[in-house]
Amino acid sequence: MIKLNLKYTKVAHKMQKYQSQIDNIHQVIIDRTGEGNEMLDWYDWANKITDTEINAINFKIKNLKTINKIDTLLVIGIGGSYLGAKAGIDFIKGKMRADDKIIFAGINLSGSYYKQIEEKLKNRNWAICVISKSGKTIEPAIAFRYFSDLLEKKVGKAKMKDLITVITDQKKGLLNDFVDKYNYQKFVIPDGIGGRFSAITAVGLFPMAFAGVDIIKILNGVRKANNDLKSNKLKDNIAYQYAVTRYILHKKNKLTSEIFITYSEDFLMLQEWLKQLFAESEGKKGKGLLPNSLTYTRDLHSLGQFIQEGKKTFFETNIWQESEESEIKILKNDLDLDNLNYLEGKTIDYVNKQALKGVVKAHVENGNIANIIISFKRNDELTLGYLWYFFFIAVTCSGYLLKINPFNQPGVEIYKNNLNKNLRIKK
Ligand code: PA5
């Protein structure tokens, strides 16, 4: 389903030395005995989620669209309660198409952003899906208060019950008080699945289903990866191979940053999702690789100079789609003033592929930058589910290689608490 090419890292031959460490880590994951193991419920979630839940998600969306004539969903959530859905929708539907019918709020504290959403919603029939595991994160809480008030003014109190969906913890958090009081439809975020692993639960599935993504196929992709990535043997498990390679580049080659590279705007939010996954999982106790991201060829015309010739503290992990997504071709022009007729009949995606080849060669050979290539054929549901799960296994293994708990995020909580305190101080 996905391929891992480690040829351009020049460290693949060192991997086998880590087999015994991987044996231990594998056992710890399977037996659920490692640090943070109570947050491992994502591991076989795709086999546990019930048809009843999937049907309920699809039923609610059908109901919103057909009975309530809803054309736009305002999804309120941040971090793990936002990035998976946004990444998934852009990946499958394409960024420009995706931006229209799903609007994400609660992802910042910018008044201007609120205003723009309000303007966009003016002529739409819209509903709200509010997502927060803790139910107390300030950004989505403020957005929920603001936009539910706006919706109530538009449709009236009685209609709100049909138009608000809540995705939150089974029992904890203030959103449950809203569900109890107003009888809003609710989907549960399982206790043992943290925010950054929750894209495969209702958190990601509900918004994606509204956008027309086939969520059953997403879960099939997750199941396939769960099945394929079960081996403790490095030679048979590409998620462990990837984890060990980035560990060697970090520890032995002393690199401090991993840059996720894509060649499509549609994968930009997948990169943002990856940054959260790796930063929150690895960045603690003074350890971890700083995850970063660049979109080529756009960023080759800005940061490209630094990447090629600047201080070498990083390696690149390319996420590359092999198949050509569109048939858009370069056409013949009779005057040929731009001297491009030699490209007549070539697709834009073909040119993109030549760019990848040229960039990897320039960076590896001239820049001495290790390059990992993770490639896949299609930007479809099966691939996305597979990719997500591949990265879940890889990041868990990476965390355990670094001897940290990959599942908590104490640093995020510090900021959240400070913000809450500051807002309560009377000035
Ligand atoms: O990974 C995390 O825990 C965070 O990034 C959360 O996903 C984010 O802060 C949102 O939290 P919540 O879903 O509780 O509102």
Residues whose N, C-alpha, C, O or C-beta is under 5 A from the ligand:
A	BS01	PA5	I78 G79 G80 S81 I131 S132 K133 S134 G135 T137 G195 R196 Q409
